[in-house]
Amino acid sequence: MKIDILTLFPEICRAPLSESIMKRAQENGIVDLRIHNLRDWTTDKHHVVDDAPFGGGQGMVMKPEPIFAAVEELKNRESKIENRESKIVLMSPAGRRFDQELAQELSLEPHLIVICGHYEGVDHRVIEQLIELEISIGDYVLTNGAIAAVVLVDAVVRLLPGVLGDEQSAADDSFSSGLLEAPQYTRPADFRGWKVPDVLLSGSHAQIAKWRREQAIRRTRENRPDLLQ
C-alpha cells in the first residue's frame, strides 16, 4: 500500500509515523508512506497557500491551485508507474466520522492521497471536483488536519497483513466485533491484593472465551451503550 500525505506541517506527521509499528511497517516494505509539504506546489516566490474568503468572514481559506497541482501530479505518477487507482480523502470536521469499519475499507485501497485541511478549510471547489471522501476523526475541531491524518494512517496501516506480530490482534481489537475489548491482565497474578480473575488462570479456552465475551458486552454497556444499539 502507498500513502501520500499533503500538509503544511510535515513534521507533525513525520515524527509519530516514524516510530514503533509504523516505522517497522515502512522498513518491511508493507507500506510506502510519503509526507509532502503542500507549499512545494505553489508557483509564487512567497509560497502562498491561502487567501481571504469571498463574501467576507474571519480566517483564511486554502487556495485550490496547489492542492489540485499536488494531487494531479501524485495521482498521475501512480497511474503511470504502478498502474493503480488512487483514493483522495480530505481530513475535515465536516466529513464522515472515522471508525473501525472505515479503517477496514481504506486498508483495502492500493493508494491513498490524504489532504490535511487548515485555517478555515479548503476552497469548496476542491471538495466538489477533487475529493472522493471527507473524513472527521470526531466531533471537535483541531488546529490542523495533519494531527487527524496521523490518526487515520495509524489506524489503517495496522490493519495491513504483516504489520502486527499476531494477525489475530487486529481482529480482537475494540470495535472490530462491534464491542469493546474485554479486560486484559498480565503478571503478577496478585498485585497489592488485587487478583487476576480465576478463569484466566484456569487453562480452559472455552471458559476464557465465554468470560471475555461476557466482559466485552459488560464494558460496552457501561462505556459505549450506543454500540449495542
N, C-alpha and C positions, 0 to 999 in steps of 0.2 A: 504494500500500500504506500502511496505517496501523499503527503500533506504539505501544502504551501500556505503559510500564514502571512497575510498582508496587514501590517500595523505601522503606526507612527512611533511605536515604542518597542523595538525588537528585543531589548534586554529584559523587559518584563516577561516575555515568553521564553527567552533563551535559558535563563537560569533554572527555573523549575523543571523544564523539559530536558535538561541535560544531567539529571540526577537519577539514581536508583533504577527502577524498572524501565522508565522511559529511555534512559541512557543505554541500557543493555539492549532494548528493542532496536535501537538505531545501530548499535555496534554489530548486532547479529543480522542486520540486513532485513529485518521484518518490516520496518517502516523507514521510509526516506522522508525525513522531516526537514523542511527548509523555511526559514523565517526571514521575511523581506521587509525592508523599510519602504513604505509607500512613497516616500519623497523621491526615491530613485526614479520614479516615472513622471516627475514633474519636468517642465520644459523651460521654466523661468529661472533666473540666476538666484532668486531667493528661496526656491523650492516651496512655493506656496501651495498648500493643500486645502485651504478653507477660505470662505468668504461670507459676508453678511447675508442673511436670508432676505429674499424678495418679500415685500409686504411688511417688513419691519419685524421687530421681536428681539429678544435677548440672545446672546451667544452667537456662535458661528456654525456654518454648515460645511461639511466636507464636499469638495468640488467633485464633479463626475469625471473630469478628464483623466487624472492619474489612476483612478480606480478602473475605468474601462481599459486604459492602456495596459495596466499591470495584468488584469485578468485575461485579456485577449492574448497577450504575449505568453503567459504561463499555459493557458489552455491550448493554444496553437502548438507550443513546444511539445506538450504531452501527446497531442494528436499525431504529430509527425514522427516523433521519436519512438514513443511507446504504443501508439495506436490504441489509446484507451480514453474513455469518456471522463469528463471532469464534472464534479458536483460543486456548485458555487453556493456558499452559505454566508450569511451576514449575522454577526453577533449583535443583537438588538433587544432592548427591553420590550419591544412590541412584537417579538417573534413567538413562535410555538415554544411552549415550555419544554425544556430539555429533561428527558428521563431515560431510564434504562432501555426502554423499548426503542427510543430514537437512537440511542447509542449503538444498539444492535444493528439497526438499519444502516447507519453510517459506516459501521465497521465492514460492511459488505461492498462499499464503494472502492473502486481502484484508485481514485484520485479525488482529494478534497481540496478546494481552494476556500480558505476561511478568511473573511474580511472583518477587520475589527473596527467597529464604529467608534466615534469620538465626538467631542463637542456636543452640538445639538442633534447629531445624527448625520446621515448622508443625504445628498441630493436625491429626491424621490425617484428620479429617472433611473438611478442605479437599481433601485428596488423593482421598478416596473419592467425594465428592459434587460437586466443582467442577473439578478439574484434568483435562485431557484427555491431557496428556503431561508427564512429568518428564524433565528433561534435565540431564546432567552433562557438563562440558567436560573431564573427566579423572579419573583415579583418585587424587585428592588432595582435601584439604579447604581451602577458603578462609575468610577471616574473615566474608564475607557474599556473598550471591548477586548483588549488584549488579555485582561485578567480572566474574562469569561472564556476566551479561546483556549487558554491553558486548561481550564476545567473540561471543556469539550474534548480536546485532544487526548488528555489523560484517560478519560472515561472510554473513549473509542479505542485507543491503541491497546489498552489492557485486555480487550476482548479478542484481539487478533491471535490466531493459533501460534503457539510457541512463546508468547510474551510472558505468561505466568508459568511458574515452575510446575504447577499442577493444574491441568486443564479444568478439573472439577471446581477449582477455586472460584472462577467467574460464575459458574452455574449455581454455586451455593451463596453467592453474594445477596445482600439485601436487594429487594425489588425484582431480582431475576425470576423468582417464582410468584411474584405478586405479594409476598410477605417480607417483613423484616427478618434479618438473620437471627437465629437462636443465640443465646448467650454462649460465650467461649471461655474456657478456663485452661490454665496450664500449671506447672509445678510452682510452688509446693501445694500439695493437696490440702494442707491445713495452714492457713496464714492468719495469724492473730486470732485464732479461734473460728475464723470463717472457713468453712469446709466446702470443698467441691461436691456437688450433688453425687450421691452414691451411684446413681445409674450410670454416670460417665466412667466409673471405675469398675463396673460390673463385667465388662468384656462382652456383653450381649449386644450385637449390632442391631438387632430388631428392636430391643428396648430403647437403645440410644436414639435410633431413628424416630421412634414414636415420641420420645421425650422432646427431641429437638423440634419436631413438627408442632407439638402442643405449645412449646415455649415460643416458637415463631408466631403462632396465632395470638398468644397472650401479649407479646411485646407489640405486635401490630395493633391489637385492640387498644392498648394503653397509649402508645406513642403516635400512631398514624391510623386512627379508625377509618379515615376516608378511603384507605386502600382496601378495606374489607367490603366496601360498598360495590 
